[in-house]
Amino acid sequence: MEARNNGTSERASNGVIDGPTNPMVTPLLNDLYQFTMAYAYWKAGKHQERAVFDLYFRKNPFGGEYTVFSGLEECIRFIANFKLAEDEIDFVRQSLSTSCEEEFFDYLRGLDCSDVEVYAIPEGSVVFPKIPLLRVEGPIAAVQLLETPFVNLINFASLVSTNAARHRKVAGKSKTLLEFGLRRAQGPDGGVGASKYCYLGGFDATSNVAAGKLFGIPLRGTHSHAFVSSYMSLDEITDKSLRRKDGSSTCEDFVSIVQTWLSKIQLLNGVFGETNQSELAAFTSYALAFPDNFLALVDTYDVMRSGIPNFCAVALALGDLGYKAAGIRLDSGDLAYLSCQARKFFCSIEDEFKVPGFGKLIITASNDLNEETLDALNKQGHEVDAFGIGTYLVTCYAQAALGVVFKLVEINNQPRIKLSEDVSKVSIPCKKRSYRLFGKEGYPLVDIMTGENEPSPKVGERILCRHPFQESKRAYVVPQRVEELLRCYWPGKSGKTRETLPPLKEIRERCINQLEQMRPDHMRKLNPTPYKVSVSAKLYDFIHFLWLNEAPVGELQ
């Protein structure tokens, strides 16, 4: 199933961008204090003052040193369709103080985002703390009403994409990763969003049919234990016929071929006794339904004594009619040991019965897998080809939230700073530009922020990169390549060219490519090397000048 051009909302001839995927994403998906502030701005006559906000996060999740930026497309869909309906305005009126003047609601009635500008790092990029993911400029009241929706749309999306990327890193490039998390996700919204952003982060497919339809994500799924245990005997199979794959003839009694193969398998090395016949009936029935894609769940009763020989009997019978079985799924037990034993048995079948490729049948493993489990399986040695991962992936079990923030950095061309006794919470003021500097080996070396009007870093020219707050942390860098990070995704009335929203498949490819570009020591699971985020010398001096200027001076008595 090929991914649709789901991200290219501009595909309509009139250039209209589709609304948010989730119809719950409206201007009311907001904190009440955004509306109280909007009214206070309006009441003071400040609502049209030009403000600049940065959206960023302060710390990488999961104890790692990188984050995958996701959720941008949904933000642009939201801003492109921002309009309060009459019933929404009525509800805001009821929710605010009765002292609010009626003219404010007239203002809300005419409010849109035509005068707002959004600059962002492309979705799917690898990003780091303090660097603005979005810079939002516009009338302060309007931009204030974007804060909560933007933070909401980016927080979970980036968190789950990063979680998916981390699972991909541990599993390795060669393994197939399947997202099976819908039933354990935090509601329908969490389930659909997780499926989209796990795919963006490097997963190959999902079990979530709604996400497959909405986003064109490849779908995977076979059957559950319930299907296996719903059968009692082979007598329940009434239609035993199966047409050969090439269509040349029809086998009238596929069940007898399965039984013949099972007898041969049971004689192999004299190892196996009687297998569970209800399981055999379920496998046979499923193969009759899906002869081209027969993948069986083999752990309902006993993997090696029943599931594997029953599966092999059905798979070999399919082979007689020109079909090729897909493989098995393990959902419990010692996955390393069972996968190795299953592979060994498949290989013995191939050798004994001269069935080319049988030893390479797919082995899929599930059962509450997470990063640590994948790492342990790698160390133990296993023969798993595909992993189905659910709960720990989509719920981001290891960390509840990314901690995205939205801070005012400039108003009416005057830089603003937010101070705190916790230095990590001090904001970096003024409208900025951000760059990624690359070294000789092609790896990113450092991200640097500069003032908007500073000259851009140039290839081959030495630049001093400073830690925003720690005076002694500084280094000269001679970049071999310079990439500006922020691009215009919503130009407002600026007249700038707007970046198009690429399809999900392209965003996924960007993510995979950027992760491969990173230096391995930044990506390792344990004790990764911190990636450097810096400011220019000029911006460093300005931050500290403003800090001293804004901080109250104490007096000791």
C-alpha positions in Angstrom: 0.0 0.0 0.0 1.7 3.2 -1.2 1.6 6.3 1.0 -0.8 8.9 -0.5 0.2 12.5 -1.1 -1.5 13.1 2.2 0.8 16.0 3.3 0.4 18.1 0.2 -2.7 20.0 1.2 -2.0 22.6 -1.5 -3.0 20.0 -4.1 -6.3 21.9 -4.7 -6.1 24.1 -7.7 -7.1 27.2 -5.7 -4.2 26.6 -3.2 -6.5 26.1 -0.2 -4.9 24.1 2.6 -7.1 21.4 4.1 -8.2 21.8 7.8 -6.6 19.8 10.6 -6.9 16.0 10.4 -8.6 16.0 13.8 -11.9 18.0 13.8 -11.4 18.7 17.5 -8.5 21.1 16.6 -10.4 24.4 16.6 -9.6 27.8 18.1 -11.4 26.5 21.3 -8.7 23.8 21.7 -7.1 26.3 24.0 -6.4 27.3 27.6 -8.8 29.8 29.0 -6.0 32.2 29.9 -5.2 32.7 26.2 -8.7 34.2 25.8 -8.4 36.3 29.0 -5.0 37.6 27.8 -6.5 38.4 24.4 -9.2 40.4 26.0 -6.8 42.2 28.3 -4.6 43.0 25.2 -7.7 44.3 23.4 -8.9 46.3 26.4 -5.5 48.0 26.7 -5.4 48.7 22.9 -2.3 46.4 22.6 -3.9 43.6 20.6 -2.4 44.7 17.3 1.1 45.2 18.6 3.6 43.1 16.6 5.0 40.3 18.6 7.5 37.5 18.0 7.3 34.1 19.8 9.6 31.2 19.8 8.4 27.6 20.2 11.1 25.3 21.5 11.9 22.7 24.1 14.5 22.6 26.9 15.7 19.0 27.1 15.8 16.0 24.8 13.5 13.2 25.8 14.3 9.6 26.9 17.7 10.5 28.2 18.9 10.9 24.7 20.6 13.7 22.8 18.3 14.2 19.8 14.6 14.8 19.0 12.6 14.4 15.8 10.5 17.5 15.0 6.9 16.5 14.1 3.5 18.1 14.0 4.3 21.1 11.7 1.8 20.2 9.0 -1.1 20.1 11.5 0.0 23.5 12.8 -0.1 25.0 9.3 -3.5 23.3 8.6 -4.8 24.9 11.8 -3.5 28.4 11.1 -4.7 28.3 7.5 -8.2 27.6 8.7 -8.3 29.6 11.9 -11.7 31.2 12.4 -14.1 31.3 15.3 -17.6 30.1 14.6 -20.5 32.0 16.0 -21.3 29.3 18.6 -17.7 29.3 19.7 -17.7 33.0 20.2 -20.9 32.6 22.3 -19.2 30.0 24.4 -16.2 32.3 24.9 -18.6 35.1 26.0 -20.2 32.8 28.5 -16.8 31.7 29.8 -15.3 35.2 30.4 -16.3 37.8 32.9 -19.6 39.6 32.4 -17.6 42.8 32.5 -16.1 42.0 29.1 -17.2 44.5 26.4 -19.3 43.3 23.5 -17.0 44.9 21.0 -14.3 42.3 21.9 -16.5 39.6 20.5 -16.9 41.6 17.3 -13.1 41.6 17.2 -13.0 37.8 17.6 -15.6 37.4 14.9 -13.3 39.1 12.4 -10.1 37.4 13.6 -8.0 35.2 11.3 -4.3 34.5 10.8 -3.8 36.4 7.5 -1.4 38.8 9.2 0.6 36.0 11.1 3.9 34.7 9.8 5.3 31.2 10.7 8.9 30.2 10.2 9.8 26.6 11.0 12.4 23.9 10.8 11.2 21.4 8.2 9.1 18.6 9.7 11.1 15.3 10.2 14.3 17.2 11.0 16.5 16.2 13.9 16.4 19.1 16.4 17.9 20.1 19.7 17.0 22.1 22.8 16.7 25.9 22.8 16.7 26.2 19.0 13.3 27.6 17.9 11.3 24.9 16.1 8.8 27.6 15.1 9.1 31.4 15.1 5.6 33.0 15.1 5.2 36.7 14.3 2.0 38.7 14.2 -0.5 40.7 16.2 0.0 39.7 19.8 -3.6 38.7 20.6 -3.9 36.5 17.6 -0.5 34.8 18.1 -1.4 34.3 21.8 -4.4 32.2 20.7 -2.1 30.0 18.7 0.2 29.0 21.7 -1.7 26.2 23.2 -2.8 24.5 20.0 0.7 24.7 18.5 2.3 23.3 21.7 -0.3 20.5 21.8 0.1 19.6 18.2 3.9 19.5 18.4 4.5 18.0 21.9 3.2 14.5 21.5 4.0 14.3 17.8 7.7 15.0 18.3 7.8 12.8 21.4 6.4 9.7 19.7 8.4 10.3 16.5 11.6 10.4 18.6 10.5 7.3 20.5 9.9 5.5 17.2 13.4 6.6 15.9 15.0 5.3 19.1 13.3 1.9 18.6 14.5 1.9 15.0 18.0 2.7 16.1 18.1 -0.3 18.5 16.4 -2.7 16.1 18.7 -1.9 13.2 18.0 -0.9 9.6 17.3 -4.5 8.4 14.4 -5.2 10.7 10.8 -4.5 9.9 9.1 -2.4 12.6 5.3 -2.6 13.0 3.3 -0.3 15.1 0.6 -2.3 17.0 -0.4 0.3 19.6 -4.0 1.4 18.9 -5.7 -0.6 21.6 -3.3 0.7 24.2 -3.0 4.3 23.1 -4.5 7.3 25.0 -7.8 7.4 23.2 -8.6 7.6 19.5 -6.6 10.8 19.0 -3.5 9.4 20.6 -3.9 6.2 18.6 -4.2 7.8 15.2 -1.6 10.4 15.9 0.8 7.8 17.2 0.4 5.7 14.1 1.2 8.7 11.9 4.3 9.8 13.9 5.7 6.3 14.4 5.7 5.9 10.7 7.4 9.3 10.3 10.0 8.2 12.9 11.0 5.1 10.9 8.4 2.4 11.4 7.3 0.4 8.3 3.6 -0.2 8.9 0.7 0.0 11.3 -2.2 -2.2 12.3 -4.4 0.9 12.6 -6.8 0.9 9.7 -8.0 4.5 10.3 -4.4 5.8 10.1 -3.9 3.7 6.9 -6.8 5.5 5.3 -6.0 9.0 6.6 -2.2 9.0 5.9 -1.6 6.2 3.4 0.5 4.2 5.9 1.0 0.5 4.9 -1.2 -1.8 6.9 -0.2 -5.1 8.6 -2.2 -7.6 10.6 -3.1 -11.3 10.6 -5.2 -12.9 13.4 -5.3 -13.2 17.2 -5.3 -16.1 19.7 -9.1 -15.8 19.6 -9.2 -17.0 16.0 -7.1 -20.0 16.8 -9.1 -21.0 19.9 -12.4 -20.5 18.1 -11.8 -23.7 16.2 -12.4 -27.2 17.7 -11.5 -29.6 14.9 -10.8 -29.9 11.2 -14.4 -31.0 10.7 -15.5 -27.4 11.0 -13.9 -26.6 7.6 -16.7 -27.2 5.2 -15.2 -25.8 2.0 -11.9 -27.5 1.6 -11.2 -26.4 -1.9 -8.4 -24.1 -3.0 -7.5 -23.0 -6.5 -3.9 -23.3 -7.5 -2.1 -19.9 -7.6 -1.7 -20.1 -11.4 -5.4 -20.8 -11.8 -4.8 -24.0 -13.7 -6.8 -26.3 -11.5 -8.5 -26.6 -8.1 -7.6 -28.8 -5.2 -10.8 -30.2 -3.8 -9.4 -31.3 -0.4 -6.7 -29.0 0.8 -7.2 -30.3 4.3 -5.9 -33.8 3.3 -2.8 -32.3 1.8 -2.2 -30.5 5.1 -2.6 -33.7 7.1 -0.3 -35.6 4.8 2.4 -33.0 5.3 1.9 -33.0 9.1 2.5 -36.8 9.1 5.8 -36.3 7.2 6.9 -33.5 9.6 6.1 -35.6 12.6 8.4 -38.3 11.3 11.2 -35.8 10.9 13.8 -36.7 13.5 11.1 -38.4 15.5 10.8 -35.3 17.7 7.1 -34.3 17.6 4.1 -36.0 18.9 0.4 -35.1 18.3 -0.1 -31.4 17.7 -3.2 -29.5 18.7 -5.8 -30.2 16.1 -8.0 -27.2 16.8 -4.9 -25.0 16.1 -4.3 -26.9 12.9 -7.9 -26.3 11.8 -7.6 -22.6 12.5 -4.3 -22.4 10.5 -5.8 -24.3 7.6 -8.9 -22.2 7.6 -6.9 -19.0 7.7 -4.7 -20.2 4.8 -7.8 -21.0 2.7 -8.9 -17.4 3.3 -5.5 -15.8 2.7 -3.3 -18.2 0.7 -1.1 -15.4 -0.6 -0.3 -14.0 2.8 -0.4 -16.8 5.4 1.2 -15.7 8.6 0.2 -17.6 11.7 0.3 -16.8 15.4 1.9 -20.0 16.8 2.0 -19.6 20.6 -1.7 -20.3 21.5 -0.9 -23.8 22.9 2.8 -24.6 22.5 5.2 -23.0 20.0 7.6 -25.9 19.3 5.4 -28.9 20.0 2.3 -27.6 18.1 2.4 -24.2 16.6 5.5 -24.6 14.4 4.8 -28.1 13.0 1.1 -27.1 12.4 2.2 -24.0 10.6 4.8 -25.9 8.5 2.2 -28.4 7.4 -0.1 -25.7 6.2 2.8 -23.8 4.6 4.0 -26.8 2.7 0.5 -27.7 1.5 0.2 -24.1 0.2 3.6 -24.6 -1.6 2.2 -27.6 -3.4 -0.4 -25.3 -4.9 2.1 -22.6 -5.9 1.7 -20.3 -2.9 4.4 -19.1 -0.6 3.6 -18.7 3.1 4.7 -15.4 4.8 5.8 -16.7 8.2 4.9 -16.8 11.9 4.3 -14.4 14.8 5.5 -15.1 18.4 3.6 -13.2 21.1 4.9 -14.8 24.3 7.8 -16.8 25.8 11.5 -16.5 25.4 11.5 -14.7 22.0 15.3 -15.1 21.5 15.2 -18.9 22.1 12.0 -19.6 20.3 13.0 -17.6 17.2 16.2 -19.4 17.0 14.5 -22.8 17.4 11.9 -21.9 14.8 14.5 -20.8 12.3 16.4 -24.0 12.9 13.3 -26.0 12.2 12.4 -24.1 9.1 15.9 -24.8 7.8 15.6 -28.5 8.5 12.3 -28.5 6.6 14.0 -26.8 3.6 16.9 -29.3 3.7 14.7 -32.4 4.2 12.0 -31.7 1.7 14.0 -29.5 -0.7 11.8 -26.4 -0.4 13.9 -23.4 -1.5 13.5 -20.4 0.8 11.6 -22.1 3.5 14.4 -21.5 6.0 14.0 -17.7 5.4 10.3 -17.4 6.3 9.6 -14.3 8.3 9.6 -14.5 12.1 7.7 -11.7 13.7 7.8 -11.0 17.5 5.5 -9.0 19.7 4.6 -9.0 23.4 5.1 -5.7 25.2 8.4 -4.9 23.4 10.4 -1.8 24.2 13.9 -0.3 23.6 15.4 -2.4 26.5 13.8 -5.6 25.2 15.1 -5.1 21.7 18.6 -4.3 23.1 18.5 -7.5 25.2 17.4 -9.6 22.2 20.3 -8.2 20.2 22.7 -9.2 23.0 21.2 -12.7 23.4 21.1 -13.4 19.7 17.8 -14.0 17.9 16.2 -14.8 14.5 13.4 -12.2 14.5 12.8 -10.4 11.2 10.0 -8.1 12.3 8.9 -6.5 15.6 5.4 -5.6 16.5 5.5 -2.9 19.2 2.6 -1.3 20.9 2.2 -0.1 24.5 5.6 1.3 25.3 5.9 2.9 21.8 2.6 4.8 21.4 2.2 5.8 25.1 5.8 7.0 25.3 5.9 5.0 28.5 9.4 6.2 29.4 8.5 9.9 29.3 5.1 11.5 29.5 5.8 14.8 27.6 8.5 16.7 25.7 8.0 20.0 27.5 7.6 22.3 24.5 7.3 26.0 25.5 6.2 29.2 23.6 7.9 32.3 24.8 7.7 36.0 23.8 11.1 37.2 22.5 10.2 40.5 20.9 7.4 43.1 20.8 7.2 46.2 18.7 10.8 45.5 17.7 11.9 45.5 21.3 13.6 42.3 22.5 12.1 40.6 25.6 13.6 38.1 28.0 12.1 35.7 30.5 14.3 35.3 33.6 14.4 32.6 36.2 16.5 31.3 39.0 16.7 28.1 37.0 19.0 29.1 34.2 17.6 26.5 31.9 14.3 28.4 31.9 15.9 31.7 30.8 14.7 32.5 27.3 16.9 33.7 24.5 15.6 37.1 23.4 14.9 38.9 20.1 14.1 37.6 16.6 16.8 35.2 15.6 18.2 33.1 12.8 19.4 29.6 13.3 22.0 27.6 11.4 23.5 24.1 11.4 27.2 24.0 10.9 28.8 20.8 9.4 32.3 19.5 9.7 34.8 17.9 7.3 33.3 14.4 7.8 29.8 15.6 6.9 28.4 15.4 10.4 26.6 18.3 12.0 29.0 19.9 14.6 26.9 22.6 16.2 23.6 24.6 15.9 24.1 28.3 16.3 21.6 31.2 16.8 22.4 34.7 15.7 20.5 38.0 15.7 18.3 38.5 12.7 20.5 41.2 11.2 23.9 39.5 11.8 25.8 38.2 8.7 25.2 34.5 8.1 28.0 32.0 8.9 30.1 31.3 5.8 31.8 28.1 4.6 35.5 28.1 5.5 35.2 31.2 7.7 35.9 30.8 11.4 33.1 31.7 13.8 33.0 31.8 17.6 30.3 29.6 19.0 29.3 30.4 22.6 27.1 28.5 25.1 24.2 30.8 25.8 24.7 31.0 29.5 28.1 29.5 30.5 30.9 31.9 29.9 33.7 29.4 29.7 32.0 27.1 27.1 33.0 28.4 23.7 34.7 27.1 20.6 35.8 28.3 17.2 34.2 26.4 14.2 35.2 26.5 10.6 32.1 25.1 8.9 32.4 23.0 5.7 28.7 23.4 5.1 26.1 25.8 6.5 22.4 25.1 6.6 19.8 27.7 7.6 17.2 26.0 9.7 14.0 28.2 9.7 11.9 28.4 6.5 8.7 30.3 5.8 5.7 28.1 6.0 3.0 30.8 6.5 4.0 34.2 5.1 1.1 36.3 6.3 1.3 39.7 4.5 5.1 39.6 4.2 5.0 38.6 0.5 7.5 35.8 1.1 7.3 32.5 -0.8 5.6 29.8 1.3 7.2 26.4 1.6 4.9 23.6 0.5 3.9 20.8 2.8 5.5 17.6 1.6 3.7 14.2 1.7 4.3 12.0 4.8 6.5 9.6 2.9 8.9 12.5 2.1 8.9 13.7 5.7 9.7 10.1 6.8 12.6 10.0 4.4 13.9 13.3 5.7 13.8 11.9 9.2 15.7 8.7 8.3 18.3 10.6 6.3 18.9 13.2 9.0 19.3 10.5 11.7 21.9 8.8 9.4 23.8 12.1 9.1 24.3 12.4 12.9 27.6 11.4 14.5 27.2 8.0 16.1 28.3 9.1 19.6 25.3 11.5 19.7 23.0 8.7 18.8 24.1 5.9 21.2 21.6 4.7 23.8 23.9 5.0 26.9 25.8 8.1 27.7 25.4 9.9 24.4 27.7 12.8 23.7 25.8 16.1 24.1 25.2 18.0 20.9 26.3 21.6 21.1 23.7 24.4 20.8 25.3 27.9 20.8 24.8 31.5 20.1 27.0 34.0 18.2 29.4 36.2 20.3 27.2 39.2 19.5 24.0 37.5 20.6 25.8 36.2 23.8 26.8 39.7 24.8 23.3 41.0 24.1 21.6 38.2 26.1 23.7 39.1 29.2 23.3 42.8 28.7 19.5 42.4 28.7 19.6 40.0 31.6 21.5 42.5 33.8 19.3 45.3 32.6 16.0 43.5 33.4 17.0 41.7 36.6 16.0 43.6 39.8 18.9 44.7 41.9 18.7 43.6 45.5 19.6 45.6 48.5 21.1 44.1 51.7 20.0 45.6 55.0 
